[in-house]
Amino acid sequence: MDTIPARMNRVRKVVGKTFGVRIRPWIVGFVFLNMRIGINIARALDGLFFPSIKKQKVKSPIVLIGNPRTGTTFMQRFLTDHKVGAGMELFRMVYPSLLLQTLLKPFLPILEAVSPAKYHKPEVHATSLSKVETDDASMITRFFDGFFVYGFFLAFDDEDLSHTVDPKFRDTSARDFEWLESLWKRNLLAHKADRVVAKLFSVSPRVPQFLERFPDARMLYMARDPVSIFPSGMSLVTGVLDEAFGFWSLPEDVRQRWFDRLYDGFVMLLQRFHEHYTSGKIPKENVYVVRYDRMMKEFEVVMGELLPFLGHEPSEELKNTITERAEKQRAYKSKHKYDLAKFNLDEEKIRRDCAFFYDTFLPPLPHLEEQ
């Protein structure tokens, strides 16, 4: 599956066999390939209409990494909203040309009707074409590849294709980082910003490769209890799949195989980062670990450490916002209670399989437990 048509054909077969949906993949594939042609033409014209793109540099990008459901969306949007840097809206990944973005922006409300973002339940993950989103989505729109294609589709294949998203076996870093840099240059111009604020789950297992390409990057590793993030992540994905295809009507053995593969993928993301971090392959000065429990209970302390790490001097307005937000964080009670049993997950197994992660990134903090 080293080509886009090959990956699309594999997904088409998987969707047909798993969900009984056979016509829609052909339509999506036709639209995707034709859009890609149009986007390539528009990107070539970007240099004529936006000549400054040739001089644009990506300096000290801020990159949030870690597993899904660790607070990455909140942190990315908080930093973006308060001008620490510029996050990238979903439509800028779907239409990765400044020319196209300018022409299509007035029509975003109409385009929302055909956007995959509509399958997300707002109470679980509020998103839309105009929302700042994970840059990993750009791997779908450009290469029809990556963690999302695997999690939503290829994990259902009869064959175990997990190796296609494990950098130990298939590393697409050079291709992916070159593409991201081209996107970030356009995003910086679009927002008249100096720094990028990106969110990339797929970078967690390949931080050394990323820092080789962007040695001045500042990386925020978001760490949260796997007992919480695993069912939350599965709930997010199954919610989309159920809206689109009817996930919960699948045979139990098919669902279980998918649960097992997604679980293994989540553990792999933790393992690869941990291996690189503890072996010294990741310079500690490039990474700040953001514990979810600290972010919720002592947000002002975390931000007091995080902003200097990023080299950002907060305004008085931002300091006041952080103080106000900290009070809200401490009072926050999640409305979502994820049932481990719903996804056939076992708490003891998770804690056993992820013991390395707990020991390194989530050691007990008595002062938080007392709160």
Secondary structure, 3 states (H helix, E strand, C coil): CCCHHHHHHHHHHHHHHHHCCCHHHHHHHHHHHHHHHHHHHHHHHHHHHCHHHHCCCCCCCEEEEECCCCCHHHHHHHHHHCCCCECCEHHHHHCCCHHHHHHHHHHHHHHHHHCHHHHCCCCCCCCCCCCECCCCHHHHHHHCCCHHHHHHCHHHCCCCCHHHHCCCCCCCHHHHHHHHHHHHHHHHHHHCCCCEEEECHHHHHHHHHHHHHCCCCEEEEEECCHHHHHHHHHHHHHHHHHHHHCHHHCCHHHHHHHHHHHHHHHHHHHHHHHHHHHCCCCCHHHEEEEEHHHHHHCHHHHHHHHHHHHCCCCCHHHHHHHHHHHHHHHHCCCCCCCCHHHHCCCHHHHHHHCHHHHHHHCCCCHHHHCC
